[in-house]
Amino acid sequence: MTGLSDKVILITGASSGIGEATVRELAATGARLFIGARRGDRLQALAEQLGPNIAWRELDVTDAANFKAFADAAEAKFGRVDVLINNAGVMPLSPLAALKTDEWKRMIDVNIHGVLNGIAAVLPRFVAQQNGHVVNVASVGAHLVLPTAAVYCGTKYAVWAITEGLRQEHDDIRATIISPGVTATELGDDISDPQVAAALKDWRQKSLTPDAIARAIRYALEQPDGVDVNEVIVRPTAANM
């Protein structure tokens, strides 16, 4: 296992859930973390709590220029960028027949374009330094489709494909997909269909806590440069899918 104390790591969606848990997990390694999300007040509180190796900036992952400015600010602060963890995501589930097209667009913008914007912001740096690691948080939904989750699963299948393509195109850049099973986070709090929201609440009776996913991310990052953990699927032991 390789220490992370010399790494500069960008984390999106860092204000809650898996992102916040990952910040806390990686802060314990001594890594320098540059964290982003829309809720700057939460980022500020987290950074103040964890110390001087944590810096923050508000981030809208759907805005390519904003994401580039985020990566530029991280490099200005810490001198380089070694890792990007694309964690930001949304999951407003609904049946296709409900025709919630605005919610479909939002999932595509955040879950797919957000990942691509992150890759675009760091890839030239990684190519130039012949080293880097992109970790994309997908979902067990990248491997199965459930009713009400067609669009969400479609976005996570896309994240899987994008990550695999990145891995194949670059011999000196590591690419990892982390696919969580059901996890107790704010994901899905924006579901507008009452029946679907109730079903998700029932499904989450058997869930992981976000720190389980954070530990999987840390495991992938701590491998030596010549070892690329391509994918980790983390499910609750009691899960049946």
Summary of the structure (lengths in Angstrom):
residues: 241
radius of gyration: 17.0
end to end distance: 30.7
largest distance: 50.0
contacts: 818
relative contact order: 0.16
helix: 47%
strand: 15%
